[in-house]
Amino acid sequence: MFKNTRKNKFESGVIIGIFIIVITLIVYYVCNALRLGSLSIVIALIFSIATAWGSYYYSDKIVLASCKARPATKEEDLQLVNILDSLMITAGLPKKPDLYVVEDAQPNAFATGRNPEHAVVCVTTGLLEKLDYYELEGVLAHEVSHIKNYDIRLSAVVSIFVGFIVMLADTVSRLVFWGGFRDRDSDNKANGILMLIGLILLILAPIFGTLMQLALSRKREFLADSTAVELTRNPDGLISALQKLENDPNELETANSATANMYIVNPFKKNGDKGKRKKSSIWSTHPSTEDRIANLRNIRY
């Protein structure tokens, strides 16, 4: 457990470093294309560092705002609050996560934040309505496990970064399409290599960023499932919950491609999949539910 936590902290630092480099080169390319001269590298560095800082410290607020979540209260969500209070005794977290609720019919949940001291657990109203006590306990234990293992930092950082890179790439491509950039730097050979690298990253970064995001998500789900069983000593609750979540036909209205990997199950449903065995691929946000259930049934505690 401690080994995985240290690995997640290290990976988060590496990803932030890579992000700063990628964004710096992309913005440098844009600034050069706009003929901003020697200011280009200064603007690029300030922009990338400010974006990385904001994404790290405000990732939870960005995600909660995107899904229109509201704080949970004892008056409206007493069972939810009580279950989390019970899990805190066994989880050993330094601080109780803030609880939020999203008004949506699809049963789903996610955890986010930069560390266990600044963590958030968010569930949908569909989850509260459709799951019984032990199933809800299994889902909350899964999300608490993400916090305990520092998966939330890794997931939030990657999600915000990938979303930002995709948005930046889309904006620049539109400017290029409408003639916003011209080949006005052909006489400046000194910046040619950096310009070329920036252009290549502009094209490929969204693809590689998304693949990295999906691979990390699939890997961490198995560990969170196993840790959840350590906390509850009841694999049947989580197994039953995963089955209900998988079979629910509703789509999560507030989900988007940048945050889909954060949820306990994929919030996007594909028509025609019912009754078929779903297999994981490099484009999957989660391992298949069948594989996760098989893994849970093999756990010995």
N, C-alpha and C positions, 0 to 999 in steps of 0.2 A: 504493500500500500504506500509506504513512504517513498519507495523507489519510483512509483508511478507519479506521485505528487511532485517530486523533484524534477522528473522528466517533463511534466507539463509546464512547470515554471521556466525551465530552460527553453522549451519549444516556444513559449510565449515571447521570451526575449529575442530569440532568433527571428521569429515572424515579424516582430515590430521593427527589427533592424532591416530585414529584407524589404518591408513595406516602405520604410524611409528612403531606401536606395531607389526602389522602383518608382515611387512617386516623384522623387527628385529628378530622375532622368526624364520621366514623361513631361513634367512641368518645364524642365529645361528645354526640351524639344519644342514645346508650345511657345515658350518665351522667345526662342531663337527664330521660330517661324514668324512671330510677330515683330521681329527685328528690335528687341529690347536691349540688345548688345550685352555689355558686361554686367548689367543688372540681372541677367537671366539666372545665373547660378545662385545669386543671393535670394532672389524671389523663390526659386525652386526649393532651396534648403529651408527657408522660413515656412513656406507653405506645407512642405512634407512633415516637418517637425511639429508644427501647430496641429496638423490633422491627426498625426499619431498621438499626440498628447490628449487632444479632445476625444478621440476614439477610445483611448484607454480609460480615461476618467469618467466619461459620460456614456459609455456603451449601453449600460443598463437603462438609462433615461431615454436614449434614442430608441431602443427596442420597445420599451413600454409605451412610448408615444406612438410608435408605428402601429401597434396592435390595439391602441385605445383602452389600455387596462386601467382599472380603478382599484384603490386599496381595499383589501378584505377587512371586514369588521366582524366582531363577535355577534352583533345583532343579526347580521345577514348570513354569516358563514361560520357559525359556531363549531360545527363538526370539523371543518377544515382547520380551524385554529387549534382545536384540541388535539387533533392527530399530529400536527406539527410540533406542538408542545411536548407530546410524548416521545416523538422521534429525537428531539433535541437531547434527551437524557442519554440515549445510547450513541448518538452521533458524535458527541464531544466537540461540537462547533463552538468557537469563541463567542458567537453572537447569533441570536435567532434571525433567520432571513426575513426580510419584509415580504408580506403576502399580498398578491394582486390577483384580480379576477377579470377575465375578458368575457363580455357578453357574446357568446357564440354557441350554437347548437352542437358543434363537433366536440366530443370529449378529447381533450388534449392538455398538455402541460409543458412548461419549460422552466429552466433556471438560468439566471444570468447574473452578471456582476464581475468586478475585477478581482475579488478575493472573498474568503469566508466572512470577513468583517463588513463587507459591502456587497451582500448577496441578496438576490430576489428570487422568489418562487412564484410563478404565475400559472393559474389554471383557468380553464374555461367553465362557463356555467353548465355546459353539456356534460363535463366530467362530474360535476357535483350532483347532477340530476340522474345520471345513468349508472354510476358505480356505487356499490355498497361499501360499507365501512372498511373491510379488509382489502378490497380492490383499490380504494382511494389511498389507504395506507401504503400499499405497494408502490403506487405512482409517486406519492410524496417522498417515500424513501429513495426511490430512483433519483428524483431531482435533488434531494439532500446529498446523495452520493456524488452527484456531479459537483456540488459545492465543496464537499469534503476532499475530493480528488483534484481540485483546482481545474476541472474541465471547463467551468464557466468562464474563467479568464481566457483560456485558449479559444473556446468557441465564440465568445463575444468579440474578441479582437479580430479573429479571422472573418467573422460574419460582417462586421462593420468595414473592415479593410476591403474585402472582396466587393461588397456593395458599392463602396466609394470608387474603386478602380473601374468597375463596370460603368458607373455613372460618368466618370471622367472620360473613359474611352468613348462612350456614346456621344458626349458633348463635343469632343474633338472631331470625331468622325462626321458629325453634322456640320461643323464649321468647314471641314475640308470639302464636303459635298457641295455646300453652298458657296464655295469659292473664297472662304475666309482666309485661307493660307495660300501663298504662292511660293514658288521656288525662288525666293529672294536671297537665299544664303549660299547660292552655288559658288560664289566667289570666295567664300570664307572656308578655307580648307582646314583651319585649325579646329573648328567645331564639328567637322564632318562625322568623325567617329561617334562622338557623344550624341549627335543628332540621329545617326543611324540606329544606335542602341535604344534611344528613347522611342523611336518609331516602332522598332521591333517589339519592345516591351508594351507599347500602347496596343499593339495588335494581339500579342500572345498572353499578356498578364491576366486578363479576365478568364481565359481558359484554364491556365495553370492554377490560378487562385481558386477557381471553383473546384477543380479536381482535388487540390490540397484540402479545401474545406470539407468536401464530401468524404475523403479518405479518413480524416481525423474524426469526423462524426461517427462513422461506422465503427471505428476502432474503440471509441470511448463508450459506446452504448453497451457493449458486452460487459465492460468493467463496472459500469454503473448498475446494471442488472444484478451482477454478483454481489456488489457491495450492499445493495438494497436488501438482499436476502440475509446478509450478515446482520443488518439492523433490525429486521422484522422477524427473522427465523420462520418465515412463512412464504415460501416460493409460490404456493397456490394462489395467494392474493394477487401477486404481480402477473402470474400467468393468465389468470382469468381476466384481469384488466387489459392486458395486451390483446387478448382475443376479442374483447368488446371493442376496443379502440380500432383494431384492424377491420372489423366487420361493420363499423358504423359508416353509413353512406354519405354523411354530410361532409362538405368541404369547409375549411376554416377561412372565413371571409377576410380576416385581417392578416393572414400569412402572406409572405412574399418569398421569392427565391433566395434572398440573402439570409433570411432567418429560418428557413425551413429545417435546416440541420439541427437547430436548437431544441426542437420539440421531441417528446418521447417517441412519437411515431410520425411518419410523414404526413403533414397536414393536407397534402394534395392527393385526391383520390383519382384513380384512372378508371375510366369506364371499360367494362369488359373484363376486369381482373377478378371479379367475384368467382370463387370456386376454383381458381387456378393457383398453383403454387408459385409464389413470387420469389424470384431469385435476386440476389444482390449483384450489381454491376458497378463499374467505375463511376457511373452517373447516379447511383443510388445515394440518397441522403442518409439512409439507415440500413442496417443489416435486415434481412427478411425476418418477419415475425416468427415464422416457423423455426428458423435457426436460433433465434433468441429464446424461444420456449424450450427447444431441445437442450440448449445450454443450461437453462434454469433447472430443468428436470434432472440434469446430471450433477448438480451441485450437492456436495456432501458437507454437512455442518454439524 
